[in-house]
């Protein structure tokens, strides 16, 4: 697992032939065959996709020899982690905004979230970036490591399958309200513990981003449950407290407007807070890696 973390830190995501992208294409092909405006069909789609990923993980662990098994674990860990790519996307957004390039920043935001960037100004883009980094630190780093620690390679691959399906079909729109229900609910369950670990680690590492652990803990405790997502709020509230900013507000997703409660007591995020959030996310990721390895060893 540590080797996989190191590979992600050095190489980030592979540009071509990424296993998650291959899984996504297979899931999309299966969706064409199974789609119906039905929860049952959606649940069958999820069961086949996640079950196949878990079985692939079981088969991969059947290799003989400790070196081969270690190589499989390292490769699986690298393939499901996205921490370095997340940090690079945050740094790219900061660079665009620091240069005053709103058009470039708006175009780049789609790499982080599905928010409509067309009307966002500098402040809105900064807030969207910080919020996305907070939430994705759990989804792309902490959660895979947690599941890898407790369930090995099958846990790594199954979790990434769950999270990818949620991103693909776990939407509240006319097409996926029912078909994507199972994917969205399973993702909520899979991320329940990792999101709260992310929040706690953000509290502990807050001083590394120039923040206060006490303030981060207070905001997490007070505001973590206010987000419409049962998990994202824990991450965003902890980051808001650690960075001493206020997150939340009105967001637009493809013409759909959401009004979210505000979290934190500080000012609205500014461009300079993006790089601070990246630094905090990296600290949380490395802390999660240490915690995951200790958990796996104890297991």
Residue pairs with C-beta under 8 A, 6 or more apart in sequence:
1 73
1 74
1 77
1 145
1 148
1 149
1 289
1 292
1 293
1 296
2 289
2 293
3 70
3 73
3 74
3 77
4 73
4 74
4 75
4 76
4 77
4 78
4 81
5 77
5 81
5 145
5 285
5 286
5 289
7 74
7 77
7 78
8 77
8 78
8 81
8 82
8 83
8 84
9 83
9 84
10 84
11 78
11 84
12 84
12 85
12 88
13 82
13 84
13 85
18 79
19 79
20 79
20 80
20 160
20 164
23 49
23 53
23 160
23 161
23 164
24 164
24 168
26 49
27 45
27 49
27 161
27 164
27 165
27 168
28 168
30 45
30 48
30 49
31 45
31 168
31 169
34 41
34 44
34 45
34 48
35 41
35 45
35 179
36 179
37 175
37 178
37 179
38 178
38 179
39 178
39 179
39 181
39 182
41 179
42 169
42 176
42 178
42 179
42 180
42 181
42 182
42 183
43 181
43 182
45 165
45 169
45 179
45 182
45 183
46 162
46 165
46 182
46 183
46 186
49 161
49 165
50 158
50 161
50 162
50 165
50 186
52 161
53 157
53 158
53 160
53 161
54 154
54 157
54 158
54 161
55 154
56 157
57 76
57 152
57 153
57 154
57 155
57 156
57 157
57 158
58 153
58 154
60 72
60 76
60 153
61 69
61 72
61 152
61 153
61 154
63 69
63 72
72 153
73 148
73 152
73 153
76 148
76 153
76 156
76 157
77 144
77 145
77 148
77 156
79 156
79 160
80 144
80 148
80 156
80 157
80 159
80 160
81 140
81 141
81 144
81 145
82 136
82 140
82 141
83 137
83 140
83 141
83 281
83 282
83 285
85 140
86 112
86 133
86 136
86 137
86 140
86 141
86 281
87 278
87 281
87 282
89 108
89 111
89 112
90 112
90 129
90 133
90 274
90 275
90 277
90 278
90 281
91 274
91 275
91 278
92 108
92 111
93 105
93 108
93 109
93 112
93 125
93 129
93 274
94 129
94 271
94 274
94 275
94 278
96 102
96 104
96 105
96 108
97 105
97 122
97 125
97 126
97 271
97 274
98 271
102 121
102 122
102 125
105 117
105 122
105 125
106 117
106 118
106 120
106 125
107 117
109 115
109 117
109 120
109 125
109 128
109 129
110 117
112 128
112 129
112 132
112 133
112 136
113 128
113 131
113 132
114 253
114 254
115 128
115 251
115 252
115 253
116 252
116 253
116 254
116 255
117 125
117 128
119 252
120 128
122 271
123 268
123 269
123 270
126 268
126 269
126 270
126 271
126 273
126 274
127 247
127 249
127 268
127 269
128 251
129 269
129 274
129 277
130 239
130 243
130 245
130 247
130 269
130 273
130 274
130 277
131 236
131 239
131 247
131 248
133 239
133 274
133 277
133 278
133 281
134 202
134 232
134 235
134 236
134 238
134 239
134 240
134 247
134 277
134 281
135 229
135 232
135 235
135 236
137 198
137 202
137 235
137 239
137 281
137 284
137 285
138 191
138 194
138 195
138 197
138 198
138 231
138 232
138 234
138 235
139 163
139 191
141 281
141 284
141 285
141 288
142 194
142 195
142 197
142 198
142 201
142 284
142 285
142 288
143 159
143 163
143 190
143 191
143 194
143 195
143 198
144 156
144 159
144 160
145 288
145 289
145 291
145 292
146 193
146 194
146 197
146 288
146 292
146 295
147 155
147 156
147 158
147 159
147 190
147 194
148 155
148 156
148 159
148 292
148 296
149 155
149 291
149 292
149 293
149 295
149 296
149 299
150 295
150 296
150 299
151 158
152 296
159 190
162 183
162 186
162 187
162 190
163 187
163 190
163 191
165 183
165 186
165 187
166 180
166 183
166 184
166 186
166 187
168 183
169 176
169 179
169 180
169 183
170 176
170 180
170 183
170 184
170 187
171 180
171 184
173 254
173 256
188 229
188 230
188 231
191 231
192 230
192 231
194 231
195 231
195 232
195 234
195 235
196 231
196 234
197 288
197 291
198 234
198 235
198 238
198 284
198 288
199 220
199 224
199 234
199 235
199 237
199 238
200 220
200 238
201 283
201 284
201 287
201 288
201 291
202 216
202 220
202 235
202 238
202 239
202 242
202 280
202 284
203 213
203 216
203 217
203 220
203 238
203 241
203 242
204 213
204 287
205 242
205 280
205 283
205 284
205 287
206 212
206 213
206 215
206 216
206 241
206 242
206 280
207 213
208 279
208 280
208 283
209 242
209 243
209 276
209 277
209 279
209 280
209 283
210 276
211 241
211 242
211 243
211 244
211 280
212 241
212 242
212 244
213 242
215 241
215 242
215 244
215 265
216 238
216 239
216 241
216 242
217 241
218 241
219 237
219 238
219 240
219 241
219 263
219 264
219 265
220 234
220 237
220 238
220 241
222 237
223 233
223 237
223 240
223 261
223 263
223 264
224 233
224 234
224 237
224 238
224 263
225 233
226 233
226 237
226 248
226 261
226 263
227 233
227 234
227 236
227 237
227 248
227 260
227 261
227 263
228 258
228 260
233 263
236 247
236 248
236 263
237 247
237 263
237 264
239 247
239 277
239 280
240 246
240 247
240 248
240 263
240 264
240 266
241 264
241 265
242 280
243 266
243 269
243 273
243 276
243 277
243 280
244 264
244 265
244 266
244 267
245 264
245 266
245 267
245 268
245 269
245 273
246 262
246 263
246 264
246 265
246 266
246 267
246 268
246 269
247 262
247 263
247 264
247 269
248 260
248 261
248 262
248 263
248 264
249 259
249 260
249 262
250 257
250 258
250 259
250 260
251 257
251 258
251 260
252 258
269 277
